[in-house]
Amino acid sequence: MSTIHVDVVSAEENIFSGEAEFVVLPGEAGELGIFPRHTPLISRIKPGAVRIKLVDKAEEEFVFVAGGILEVQPNAVTVLADTAIRGKDLDEAKALEAQKQAEIARNAATDKTEIAILEGELAMLAAQVAAIRKLLRK
């Protein structure tokens, strides 16, 4: 069986490093599936779930990313995430509370720059909640 090396890193830490059968993640133009010997590629990624199918295991590693850059080489995938959270560390209640606070701040904002920043944060939090709910359905 052919495998591909996967690294998921954020500014804070190395989130995942290991061999995988394939990786699925939210590309800028839609969901991307990366298998061993994939054509080289560089793409921006959107907030969402990175699913890593581990070698010879039934389960998948799950990581939420808040956006970033993807680099694919034939035998390696590197995800450079703005922010990354391991699936096991995601907290739906905390994410919903952060979303509620961001909505309150967005409704009170009057400056266009502040509104844009808060709308970006709201989009990222909505993606995080969706990713958590998707993980919980498994």
N, C-alpha and C positions, 0 to 999 in steps of 0.2 A: 504494500500500500504506500502510495506517495503522500508525503506530508509537506506542510509549509510552516516555517517559523513565524510566530506572531509576537510582536511587542506592542503593548498599549501603555503609553506613558503620558503623564500630565506634568505640569510645571512643579507639582509637589512631590511626585513619586512615580516609581515604576509600578504599574497596576497589574500587568500580566506579561509573562514571558514564557513561551513554550511552543511545543509542536501541536499542530492542529490538522484536521482533515480539510476544513474549510472555515471561512469567516464570512459573516453577513453583517453589513453596516449601512447606515443611512447616508448615501452619497448626496451631493448637491442636486443632482438631477433624478434621484430616486434610489431605491435600495440596490446595493451592490453585493454580489456573491463572488467571493474570491476563492479559487481552488489552486492547488499546486500547479506550477508552470504557467501561471496567468501572465498575460502580456504586461509589461511594465506600464505603470499608471501613477499619476499624481492627481489628486482631487481634493477639493474641500469636502468636509463632511458636516452634516447638519446635526442638531441635537437629537439624540435618540439612542437606541439600543445597539450595542455591538454584541453579536452572538458568535462564540468561538466553539466549534465542534471539536472537542478533545479527542485525541487519538485513542482508539480502542476503549472508549468509555461511552455509555449511553447518554450521559448528561452533557450539557453545554455550559461553558463559562459565559457569564453575562456581565457586561459592563455598560453603564450609562455614560455617554459623552455629551458635553455641552457644545460640541462643535470642534473643529480643528482641521488637521491635514492628514490625508492618507497617502502613503507611498507604498506601491506594490512593485516588487521585483519577482522574478520567476520562482524563487525559493524563500521569499520573505515578505511579510506584511508589517508595516510600521504605522501605528496610529499615534499621531502627536495631538493629544486632546487639550483643549483650553482648560477643561475640568473633566475629571473622570472619577466615577464612583463604582466600586465593585457592587454587583447585584446584591450580595448578602448584606451590604451596608446601607442599602436604600431604605428610606423610612417614608411611607406614604403620608402619615399624619404630619410629619415635619415638612414635607414638600407641599402639602395642601395649605398648611399655615403660612409658609413663605409665599405661596401664590396669593393667598388672601391679603397678606400685608402689601405685596407688590400691587395688587389691584386697588387697594386703598390709596397708596402713594400715587398711582397713575391717575386716579380720579381727582386727586388734590393738586397734581402738577399743572403748571401753566407754561413753563419754559419748554420750547420745542425740543431742545436737546435732551432735557430730563425726561420728557414724554417718550422720545425715541429709545432712550436707554431702558426705561421701565417696560416698554412694550417688548423689547428684546429679551429682557429678563422674564417677562410673563410667557413668552413663546418657549423659552428654555424650560421653565417650570412646568408648562403644560406637556411638553415632550417627556419630561422626567416622570410626571404622574402617569402618562400613558405607558411608558416603559415599565414602571412598577406594576401597573395593573396587568400588563401582558405577562410579566414574569410570574405574578401570583396565579394566573390561570393555568400555568404548566403543572 
